Amino acid sequence: VLISSFQVLNVQNRIQEDTLQQLDYFTQFARSALRLFKSKEDLKNTEEDGKEDDISEHKFQSLQFLVRDWANFDDEEDVEENIRQTKDVLQDTLTENFKDGGQRDRIMNSFKKVDAFFLPH
């Protein structure tokens, strides 16, 4: 996440809850690493100008879910319809769930772009 501009999360059949939990864990870990690697100069500048450098504003670039063996397309030959269905499924998957403790929101706020590509079986 820290050194790559494009992350691909390769999963089989569907995006599951444990996949989102693991992704949230690693993005939070990467944010913690960013905080640790702040140089002393940055800290000094913060003290001098009184302005804090908010790490929460930093976003990683792109995340793409690659879902293999997707069996739920209505018509595997209709590419445009499949792209629309993919966007709908991704939206439904990443819609905030009151049971997730905010992990979906943190994932969406950690990346500038979140997309998906589903490959039929």
Long-range contacts (C-beta under 8 A, 24 or more apart in sequence): 1-26, 1-27, 1-30, 1-60, 2-30, 2-33, 2-34, 2-60, 5-61, 5-62, 6-61, 6-62, 6-64, 7-60, 7-62, 7-63, 7-64, 7-111, 8-64, 8-66, 9-63, 9-64, 9-65, 9-66, 10-66, 10-68, 11-65, 11-66, 11-67, 11-68, 12-67, 12-68, 12-69, 13-67, 13-68, 13-69, 13-70, 13-71, 14-67, 14-70, 15-65, 15-67, 15-90, 15-93, 15-116, 17-100, 20-93, 20-100, 20-103, 20-104, 20-107, 21-103, 23-63, 23-107, 24-103, 24-106, 24-107, 27-60, 27-106, 27-107, 27-110, 27-111, 28-106, 30-60, 31-55, 31-56, 31-58, 31-110, 34-58, 56-109, 59-109, 59-110, 59-111, 59-112, 60-110, 60-111, 60-112, 61-111, 61-112, 61-113, 62-111, 62-112, 62-113, 62-114, 62-115, 63-107, 63-110, 63-111, 63-113, 63-114, 63-115, 64-114, 64-115, 64-116, 64-117, 65-90, 65-114, 65-115, 65-116, 65-117, 66-116, 66-117, 66-119, 67-116, 67-117, 67-118, 67-119, 68-119, 69-119, 69-120, 69-121, 70-118, 70-119, 70-120, 70-121, 71-120, 71-121, 73-118, 73-120, 76-120, 82-118, 82-120, 85-118, 86-116, 86-117, 86-118, 87-116, 89-116, 89-118, 90-114, 90-115, 90-116
